[in-house]
């Protein structure tokens, strides 16, 4: 019976999987443009990497929709599924997967399954892996780590990095004990060198371990994880619910206090080394099915609200097919609609919309909103928001790069003067809140502009 595990260690952050060396690699279509990819959250000051925009080919051919809904409006067109998804390089897990796949293709990083067969190569690799475990798992007794790593019944998936001079260095690995007759493997140690953790090799290493388990004919992975490792193993598909029959693992794994027994059920239909192409195929298949029941793929021409001085909902391209009689009526929270209680008393959404278009009620609403807006503009905290932000005058040169939906009191006044924009108080209040949110997001907490914005918000919240 194997000795009990005392502690489990893992890398803190992990990326999504890549492709195994020598396997059939999914095609990646490059778009030609480049951008700066964000660093992994919580990974420290890792350098930004320039990556080309690209699209990942799906793992399997995706059948097209048999009877998609066709455009039925002048100027409308159907968007392709590829364009609906967009480039895949804006997804951080895809860019990491592509980078690690390229590193393996170039031979810069390798993953090898190693057993102590007495050969010099195996002993050197296991010695390097033992040193990684000792450095990364300081609470583990050194003799205990050495005994399990060099145990001939254990096997280790080693992560090897090739240096520019051709020297190979073990940067991490996973040590496990396979039980072929019981159909599972117990993970003893898993760790990545500290300087490689930020690059996301934790999930990469686990993916190779899963594929190796499939080669051995195993169906489950079990591990005894401490509190520091539970979150990592959850991300790798492990669960605290053990579905493996007790008679297949009890007596082989010794349970003890202070750990959590976790299980991962292997799916032989999943290529754990090529998850992004699989997810791409699933997303494309879902969108193709949606094309048969919805118009989400149809792009309609824009409308000029100012020129039309207000637009009826049923006249907006793409909304003509909505049956307003089936839309739930407004709740009590929307009782401020139309400047009175008529919206809340409406028996249906259609009746509420009709009330909002009533010229008498609309005029009364605009008069009320104008009075509120005049009080807001006269407030002592309103001076930074009276006009749109001028980057040259204020020195906020990147303002419109950070704030994508700017709002100010002059724009609100123009919309109110137009007559067709603020058909209820909710829209008016939403613009005011957006103005405040932009100030807080750009300036941050504690800034005097932020404090002025919050002071103004407290004032108008009691007025609207």
Buried (B, 14 or more C-beta within 10 A) or exposed (E): EBEEBBBBBBBBBBBBBBBBBEEEBBEBEEEEEEBEBEBBEEBEEEEEBEBBBBBBBBBEEBEEBEEBBEBEEEEBEBEEBBEBBEBBBEBBBBBBBBBBBBBBBEEBBBBBBBBBEEEEEBBEBBEBBBBBBBEBBEEBEEEBBBEBBBBEEBBBBBBBBBEEEEEBEBBBBBBBBBBEEBBBBBBBBBBBBBEBBBBBBBBBBBBBBBBBBBEBEBBBBBBBBBEBBBEBBEBBBBEEEEEBEEEBBEEBBEEEEEBBBBBBBBEEEBBBBBBBBBBBBBBBBEBBBBBEEEBEBBBBEEEEBEEEEBBEBEEEBBBEEEEBEEEEBBEEEBBBBBBBEBBBEBEBBBBBBBBBBBEEBBEBBBEBBBEBBEEBBEBEBBEBBEEBBEEEEEEBEEBEEEBEEBBBBEBBBEBBEBEBBBBBBBEBBEBBBBBBBBBBEBBEEEEEBBBBBBBBBEBBEEBB
